[in-house]
């Protein structure tokens, strides 16, 4: 059984924030939380694209809120700018960083996918996508590229060379096969009868996915309850809300989002989504106050123009 790996390495300059904050214990940032992801997440969560942009001092101060050092923040800024997510603009008050046009078009859509993941069950027609492929053993790099592409499309291996998904991912698989120059057969098929010890559903590591949801609930349900009670100050609200979005995005990249008819009755996705929604929406006003406080000293006009992005 299989679960895709989405964990990145921690960058130099990122340090663990302290866990205790008053009466509520905030979830600890996990491995894979690096400064570029933090910066990209903040840029997507709030309407920086509608402002005059940010000075580097404001970016350093925002990332410091998450335990990222000044040098780590400047490295993140440099790399995010090189990727085209931010554009430096020189003006009378120095260099400011604005959201690029390409990022402006993609931020809302990416955030929308994260926020709405798990909101409602998907309809399923009972048809599986089945992919069989053949790559010569000597072409290990091509095999690895194809397998990585299949993982990204959230297929899982029944055998080494037979992968399945309950969803229609034919075009994604076809593009991956062409890119890897692999011989493939792509089928859309139904399960005619239960097999003997080998079913399409068994390809997916449901216990590991369940563990992700249960860990998320354990970490964030107390935060949701504190949010409902108005018991979190703005600084804690920003940390909790940002970490919640990052963790929910990780779940969305890891969970193949199987049809409800294939899942056990006590599958925790719906409960976890309810917790996520309460944290993301409930803490938005307080988190926005904290972001404004962090940028106001260096970028007062930007602070006044900011809002949270409701998708």
RATAHU-V361226 format. One line per field, one symbol per residue. ss: DSSP state (H for helix, E for strand, - for the rest). phi: phi as a letter, one per 40 degrees, with the letter a starting at -180 (. if undefined). psi: psi as a letter, one per 40 degrees, with the letter a starting at -180 (. if undefined). Layout:
ss->???
phi->???
psi->???
This chain:
ss->-E-----------E-----EE--EE---------HHHHHHHHHHHE-HHH---E-HHHHHHHHH---E-HHHHHHHHHHHHH---EEEEEE--EEEEEE-HHHHHHHHHHHHHHHH-----------EEEEEEE-----HHHHHHHHHHHHH---EEEE--EEEE----HHHHHHHHHHH--EEEEEEE----------HHHHE-HHHHHHHHHHHHHHHHHHHHHHH-----HHHHHHHHHHHHHHHHHHHHH-----HHH------HHHHHHHHHHHHHH-HHHHHHHHHHHHH---HHHHHH--E---
phi->.abccbccccccgcbcccccbgcbccccccdhcbcccccccccccbccccbcgbcccccccccccbgcccccccccdccccccgcbbcbcbcbhcbbbcccccdcbdccccccccccgcacccbcgbccbbbbbbddccccccccccccccccgcbccbdbbbbacbcbdcccdccccccfbcbbbbbabccaccbgabdcccbccdccdcccccccccbcccccccdcgcbcdcccccccccccccccdcccbccfcddccbcccdccccccdcdcccccccdccccdcccccbcccbcccdcccacccb
psi->iihihehiihiiehihiidhgbehhihihiiehidddddddddddifdeeaeaiiddddddddddeehidddddddddddddeedihhhhadeahihihidddddddddddddddehediiiiheehihhhhihhidefdddddddddddddefiihdidehiiieigfddddddddddefihihhihiihdihigehiddeehgddddddddddddddeddddddddefehidddddddddddddddddddedhefiiddeiidfheddddddddddddddedddddddddddedddgdddddeiiihh.
